[in-house]
Amino acid sequence: MAIDKRAAALLGFDLSPRARANIPLRSLLPEARGQKPGAGCTISISFAMPELSRFYGLVIKMFFGASEHNPPHFHVTYGEHVGVIDMATLTMEEGDLPARAQALVREWASIHRAELMEIWNTQTFRKIEPLP
């Protein structure tokens, strides 16, 4: 289910990459339902981001649409780790990617920087070759 960022903020959801997978809702806590503590549940909200490339366990994605914001960047997932990579500097602006994963992403992005910027500027999706 996609969710509007403004609506999510009004509802108090944390949409940072670290909180991307599970968003607990207070109304679903067991105490709110008259049950004993420990019987809670969470719902998952996934955000639709097309996959640009996949290699060595790294998945590279980019948001599309008017709601995306500058500076130009892309998102990386690596198992339970995530990162937001600035396309100008190729540095991780947010996230917890391991150093080796960051190095692989920087290598890939330096090869495909022009393609990434074209995709960002035109908002036209296409796949990009992975690292060999």
N, C-alpha and C positions, 0 to 999 in steps of 0.2 A: 504494500500500500504506500503510495507516495503521499507526502504531507507537505503543505505549504509552510515555508520557514517562518513567516509572520504568524501564522496560526499556531505553529509549534511553540514559538516564543511566548505567545499569549497563554498557552496552556502550561507553560513552565517546563517544556521538554528541553533537554540538553542534546543538541544536534552535533556536538563535536565528534570527531572520528572515534574517540575512545568510548563514547556512549552510543555508537551507531547500532549495536546489535540488539540490545534489550532495554526497553524503557519501562520501569516498573510504574504502575499506576496506583496511587494511594487508595483509590476506591476499591482496588482488587485485593488489598491486604486482608489477611484473615480477620484481623480485629474489626475492620470496617464491615465485614460480612457476618460478624457474630461468631466467628470460629476461633479456635485457639491459635496462638502465634506459631509460625513455622509452616503453616499450610498455604502460604501465599502463592501467587502466580504472577507471571510477567507476560506481556505480549511483545512480539517482535515486529518492528517496522523496518522494512528494507527500502532503500532509496534507489530508484532506477537510475543507473549510470551505465552507459554502454562501455563495454570492455574494448580498449584500444589494442592491447597486447597482453600476452601471457608467456612467461619464461621462468625457468628455475624456481617455480612456486610463487613467483611474483605476479600479481594481477594489476594491470594499469588501467585506470578508468578516468573518465572526464564527464562532468555534468554538462548538460546541454540545456539551453533555454535562457530566457531573459532574466531569470532569477539568479544566474551565476554572477559572480562578482570578481573584480580585479584585486590583486594582480593575477595575471595568467598563471594557472597551476593545474596539476593533475593529482589524482589520488592513487595510492598504492596500498594493496593488502598483501600480507605475507603471513599465512596462517592466522594467528590471533593478533598480529601486529598490523598497524596502519601508519600511513604517513601522507602528508600533503606536501608536494614538491613544487617550489617556485620555479617556473620555466626560465626566468631570466638568469637566476643565479645557480639553479640546480641544487639548492639547499633544501633541507627538510624544514618547513615552517611550523608544522605541527606533527605530532605522532611519536611513535616508539619503535620505528624500524631498527633492527640490528645494523651495526656498522657495515657488515659485509653486504647486506641487502641494499643499503643506501649506495654503496659503491657500484653495485650492478645496475641500479636504477640510473645513477649519474652517467655511467658508461653508455647505457641504452639511450638516455635522453640527449646526450651530447651528439650522438649519431643522428637522431631523428628530431632535433630541435626545430628545424624549419617546418617539418610536417606537423609537429605539435602546435606551433604558432599558427599555421594555416588552419588547422582544425579549430583552434580556439577562436580565431578571427572570423571564420566563415560559418562556424557552428554546423559544419557538414561532417558527419561521422564517416570514418573509414578505419579499417584495421591497419595497424603498423607492424612491420616485421619484428619478430622477437630477436633477442641476442642469439647468435649461433651457439 
